[in-house]
């Protein structure tokens, strides 16, 4: 997913979209034992998968009688009526959109995704971790490891890097991340992003994890200040459904682990893919205007070495930019899907 021009007109130079087969039932069979009560839905078009799940969670189910509930059914899966959901729900749900028209990002940014060329989905589930800090980083680790697996002892540079707090980047061949990163070296192009929102649902808190991943090449790249990377550069056989099938189970397992242990379980894996570490950055936090990124803390805070000493930055309402000398464009915001 990335920030496209507002025009939704299909690119005539690209092949027409073909029907996609998502395997909703197979996904449900794989994930439901880990998330009891899970539903899997695929919709052809929606404004925002995150918004849809948040709105359902805010509906007071006790105020809806059985007859009325039957009238608020959302569109069922394109593959099986067995996975339809009610519009009022706080149970786990995997909601996939073949075309998301009003995707949202951090700090009110607007996101759009190209049909077929992108994978856009949200996963909602009740969570109660020891500390919510670093959840977007843990999600990034799970996605990156699923799409770019690393074997023990592998000394090669990872192809997918993680840009704090919520972006996945396709690294240029030979580009280093983590402690091996060289200042001024070329980085890569944005591959995907994460948007996490939570809402109170009775006595529980529901986390809604929105994810956008670029799958296929597209032509409208000149407007993108982060560049455009897609998973087919790693594996030409991957489609949007195949990409979902690859990341869904690792994502669910990561969320369960985060719920138990917090970000501490992901610190080392994030460090291997940390593309900011060792690079000059600027931030919108007043007391950390610029400095050198120095990894992340045990609770997911960005550490920055400044002229006044070390500082830590929380993801909140802060944007982080690479300086042009460190492989980034002059304006490369850390944004969400």
LUMBAMAR-762986 format. One line per 8 residues: for each residue x, y, z of C-alpha. Coordinates in pm, whole numbers. Example, Ala and Ser with C-alpha at 12.3 -4.5 7.8 and 13.67 -1.06 7.14 Angstrom:
<recs>
1230 -450 780; 1367 -106 714
</recs>
This chain:
<recs>
0 0 0; 125 344 -74; 17 701 -131; -121 705 -485; -271 990 -687; -640 1047 -621; -749 918 -964; -877 560 -944
-872 511 -1325; -700 180 -1407; -360 211 -1572; -416 107 -1938; -57 -18 -1962; -123 -284 -1700; -322 -605 -1751; -684 -600 -1641
-745 -741 -1290; -835 -1107 -1277; -1054 -1270 -1011; -856 -1357 -701; -908 -1671 -497; -837 -1601 -132; -885 -1942 29; -1090 -1792 313
-1192 -2130 450; -832 -2257 455; -722 -1941 636; -1001 -1983 889; -911 -2348 953; -547 -2250 1006; -605 -1951 1234; -925 -2024 1429
-760 -2271 1671; -531 -1986 1778; -806 -1721 1774; -1131 -1890 1883; -1436 -1721 1737; -1240 -1584 1441; -1415 -1490 1119; -1250 -1439 782
-1409 -1196 536; -1313 -1084 187; -1485 -781 35; -1439 -648 -316; -1431 -282 -214; -1432 -87 110; -1324 254 232; -1107 133 522
-1081 -211 679; -962 -56 1006; -1256 184 1019; -1505 -96 949; -1376 -311 1236; -1358 -18 1477; -1716 78 1399; -1838 -276 1463
-1663 -285 1798; -1836 36 1905; -2185 -101 1843; -2359 -204 2162; -2464 -562 2092; -2701 -568 2390; -2910 -300 2219; -2964 -510 1907
-3231 -776 1926; -3199 -1098 1731; -3430 -988 1450; -3249 -656 1402; -2913 -828 1411; -3007 -1026 1105; -3054 -696 920; -2707 -564 999
-2512 -841 836; -2208 -719 647; -2126 -857 306; -2027 -1219 335; -1707 -1372 205; -1693 -1388 -174; -1611 -1756 -137; -1831 -1890 140
-2134 -1770 335; -1989 -1955 634; -1767 -1662 717; -2017 -1374 721; -2019 -1144 1024; -2263 -925 1206; -2198 -552 1198; -2174 -545 1577
-1883 -756 1692; -1582 -772 1922; -1468 -1120 1824; -1145 -1172 1625; -1188 -1089 1257; -962 -1094 952; -1109 -847 703; -951 -835 356
-1028 -575 91; -950 -637 -274; -974 -259 -318; -943 -19 -26; -1043 332 -132; -993 531 188; -702 379 375; -576 583 669
-234 648 816; -85 801 1126; -152 1167 1209; -454 1189 978; -276 1100 655; -480 959 369; -373 641 193; -492 471 -122
-402 134 -266; -410 6 -621; -656 -283 -678; -484 -620 -722; -139 -460 -695; -171 -431 -317; -268 -650 -23; -482 -457 226
-634 -614 535; -702 -563 903; -699 -812 1188; -893 -735 1504; -857 -924 1829; -887 -858 2203; -547 -803 2365; -411 -728 2712
-31 -712 2682; 194 -611 2974; 284 -298 2773; 139 -183 2440; 462 -4 2342; 637 -151 2039; 337 -338 1898; 381 -191 1549
749 -295 1557; 656 -652 1651; 405 -664 1366; 673 -538 1127; 911 -810 1244; 649 -1081 1185; 571 -958 834; 935 -913 737
1038 -1255 866; 749 -1419 680; 832 -1251 347; 1210 -1252 386; 1298 -1547 611; 1641 -1558 771; 1823 -1879 855; 2046 -1916 1162
2397 -1798 1084; 2291 -1607 771; 2537 -1316 736; 2386 -1163 422; 2197 -835 445; 1819 -874 480; 1612 -768 180; 1337 -624 398
1428 -351 645; 1209 -196 914; 1177 180 947; 1064 283 1292; 784 291 1385; 571 123 1119; 718 88 769; 861 -204 574
1119 -119 310; 1257 -328 28; 1631 -283 67; 1856 -234 -231; 2091 -530 -289; 2390 -484 -62; 2227 -221 160; 2295 -290 525
2061 -256 821; 2110 -260 1195; 2462 -221 1335; 2614 -281 988; 2443 21 830; 2683 269 674; 2594 641 686; 2517 777 341
2460 436 183; 2155 390 -38; 1859 230 136; 1563 115 -63; 1196 171 -135; 880 148 71; 718 -195 64; 438 -163 317
308 -10 634; 117 -80 954; -160 113 1131; -261 1 1479; -567 135 1660; -742 19 1975; -1091 62 2111; -1258 -23 2438
-1509 -304 2395; -1686 -367 2721; -1432 -498 2969; -1186 -575 2692; -970 -371 2459; -977 -459 2093; -665 -407 1883; -716 -345 1512
-401 -405 1310; -421 -261 960; -162 -373 705; -87 -267 349; 175 -441 136; 272 -363 -223; 249 -684 -422; 281 -608 -793
478 -342 -983; 291 -34 -1087; 370 263 -1307; 262 558 -1094; 586 586 -898; 701 939 -979; 473 1087 -711; 606 863 -435
875 1028 -224; 973 696 -68; 1001 500 -391; 796 190 -455; 897 -167 -373; 683 -479 -408; 702 -839 -292; 716 -970 -648
1072 -836 -656; 1147 -1100 -394; 923 -1374 -535; 764 -1322 -876; 502 -1592 -805; 338 -1407 -515; -11 -1265 -561; -209 -1072 -301
-385 -1391 -176; -55 -1583 -170; 108 -1301 24; -174 -1307 278; -142 -1684 310; 229 -1642 382; 198 -1371 649; -130 -1452 827
-15 -1732 1057; 318 -1569 1155; 129 -1248 1227; -122 -1419 1455; 154 -1606 1639; 346 -1281 1685; 41 -1106 1830; -16 -1391 2074
351 -1374 2179; 335 -995 2214; 26 -1031 2431; 229 -1254 2663; 567 -1083 2670; 543 -743 2501; 811 -609 2268; 1093 -776 2464
1030 -1092 2261; 1108 -906 1935; 1395 -670 2023; 1675 -874 1866; 1483 -956 1549; 1392 -591 1499; 1756 -488 1549; 1864 -707 1256
1635 -515 1022; 1652 -166 1177; 1726 61 880; 1748 382 1084; 2024 271 1319; 2345 463 1264; 2184 710 1025; 2129 1085 1052
1763 1169 1112; 1538 1461 1196; 1221 1436 1401; 922 1656 1477; 979 1618 1852; 1100 1962 1969; 1385 1841 2191; 1508 1587 1934
1521 1799 1621; 1809 1601 1474; 2062 1337 1565; 2186 987 1491; 1945 695 1536; 2083 446 1787; 1842 156 1773; 1533 101 1986
1483 41 2355; 1332 -265 2517; 990 -98 2503; 1015 13 2140; 1127 373 2189; 1360 516 1922; 1696 607 2072; 1863 915 1925
2210 1055 1992; 2181 1435 1985; 2425 1720 2048; 2277 1740 2398; 2312 1372 2470; 2098 1060 2421; 1722 1096 2391; 1430 858 2339
1136 919 2107; 791 758 2130; 590 690 1817; 286 898 1923; 255 1206 1707; 619 1218 1594; 747 1184 1238; 1103 1076 1163
1290 1163 847; 1619 1043 710; 1847 1323 598; 1923 1325 222; 2286 1231 288; 2175 909 452; 1990 759 163; 1653 923 208
1468 1188 12; 1438 1533 178; 1088 1445 296; 1043 1079 390; 781 1058 664; 733 746 873; 373 670 789; 120 393 822
-83 186 585
</recs>
